[in-house]
Amino acid sequence: MNNRLPLPTQAAAPSRRSFIGNCAVAAGVPLLASLPVNAFAASGGSSSLKVGLVGAGGRGKGAVQNCLDADRNVSLWAIGEIFPDRLESGRAALAKRDSRANVPMDRCFSGFDAYKRVLESGIDILIDATPPHFRPIHVEAAVAKGVHVFAEKPGAVDPEGCRRLIAAGEAAREKGLSIVAGTQRRHDKHYVETMRRIADGAIGKLTGGQCYWVGGSTDSFWPHRQRRDDWTEMEYQIRNWYGFAWLCGDHIVEQHVHNIDIMNWAFGGPPVKAFGMGGRQNRKWGDIWDHFAVEFEYANGARVASYCRQVNNTTSRVTERLVGEKGICRFPRTITVGGEKWSPTGAAPNAYVQEHRDLVAAIRSGTPVNEARALAEATLTGILGRTAAYTGAEINYAWIRDTSKLSLSPENYDFKAAPPPSIEPVPGKTRPA
């Protein structure tokens, strides 16, 4: 990380247009409000859609199954994965789950350029579930190829990647392509209904809030893979991508982005600045931290406390809370004003399936949905908080968005190439880059 650049000067608050982004109004009308009326209906159009998967790990296999569950006329057509062994294990697991995911070996590709070959195989939709570092590269290439995208979260790991994602989103809009993000709360029926009430003024002007992803270590579902003699440092780090900031963005970006996105949704755009702290006390490998506490200040002066932690044997809390002049909202189900409470009724469809159902419905109806900017803004907000904590400085969102030159990319994508230098921030000494 380049940590020798001067501190940013105080930047002006974002313009109304950039602050609102793609939201319908500043009050936070859900992005799904623009979807066709059949978006929440089970889709099953007669035309078959071919899906290409890049990243055949746990989330990739899960996303494919979610997509197959969303529409009976969708099939997995091609698979790309950096590592041949993970390609084969992922391919076998998918074929075992569903006959529509049984991909022949001549449409299975490995290596850093596997995504290119997947895109050239004739797919309609790309599911990108690789380590987040690669997301902007793959989305950019998919849009250039004229392919719709489901992009897992987060959208990038650095400001440069977020800017590339925003540009790809604009190119997709011009081409009439859809991009749906893995921030599935925006496709959760209860979140959508609750957010509509917030936008309609149910709790009045928003004055503050809290968001949390406080839980256990990731070791239970992403165990450390010990070094092998035949692995280069690049291979070791990519196989252990969750432990390295250049690959995952740190957990405030990779995991907590879900909760941060809800705050941006409610306030109609990202915050104007952040102040925070954090540290690393329990992790034994990699370079990411295990806890962050960040205060985000939004354009109306409201402050949101953001907490995330990955430490075993600690109290868990994964939720969001908004405070308004008239009442409070505890997502996704309760609005309280005075002594009166409101909760959405009825069951909510599985949001992990619903986000794919909404994508397929948008493609079939010819009414594109584009969540690239919202994903990039939530990711940038996480990076904003990370930068504030790493440096100990109060950081402006406009500086992160427009001026920061931080890039966490290696010089070459090759197993023999060196990964970027390890990030070892020291607040008060590390400078914003």
C-alpha angles and dihedrals in degrees: 000000000000100000100164101083118112122264113272119256117241106280127209118257114270117273117262090254095052092040094054092042111170096339115118094234136000090253089071110260106186118260088232090068088085095054121108116270092252093057093105094045121096105265125214109152120179096244115088119232122207118218127203120201123207112188113033098200127114097292092043093053090045093050092051091052090048089052093048090049090052097059133016093212096059123098136179108249107173140009130207126188133162095228122055093213093053090045091057096044092046093047092050094048093050094047090051092053100049135005089222088065096054100118120185117236093247088069095046117093136183136194136059091298095049090109090062092055092047089053090049093052096082103262127161098203131033118207106201111197101151125125105298094249090074097047100095091047093052097042090049091052093046093053091047088054093049095248126143115237141219103191120191118223140297103045097214143336102239140031092259090057092048091053089051090050092051090050091049089051091054091049089051090052091054090050095046093244125148125232118188121183132216091243087112097178087081087064096045110111094218094048090048094050092045093048091050089057091049089051089050090056101258092152097023126234111357112247102173148323150187133236128191143189099169114155148108132318121285090234092097093063101020106036121190112264109218118233118266125207092239094053121094118217089259092055093045092053096045091049086052095038097148091066098057126072095213089061104034104020091234120286095281085067102031100044110009090054087090093063094038089054090057090055091049089048092052096046094044096244144002126312124266097231146354140214121189156137141209143147152195119260108141110031115105101190140027123031108266124112126244101218140030134179114189135172114212119196117205129207095265091056095257116140125215123199112218121196129180130166137167105197126130122236093028133117112275127221124169111170147092132242131191128197121206136177091260104032149326138271125212107193136268102004119017135066115178124194114172106315094333123099131194128193131175114255132226131029120303117227116241102283092210088062095036094060089058091043089054092049093050091045090052091051094047094046094046090235105122121214117205122193098163096109095045089050092048092048093050089048092048089050089055089048089049090055092044092051093048091051096042092051104029089229130122104248131200121227091219089058093050091046100045111017113026112109095194112140122173095191124126119235091247137014099231132115089238093051122096118252118233115285114280115264111240104169122192112192110233092025105047109082126213109260 
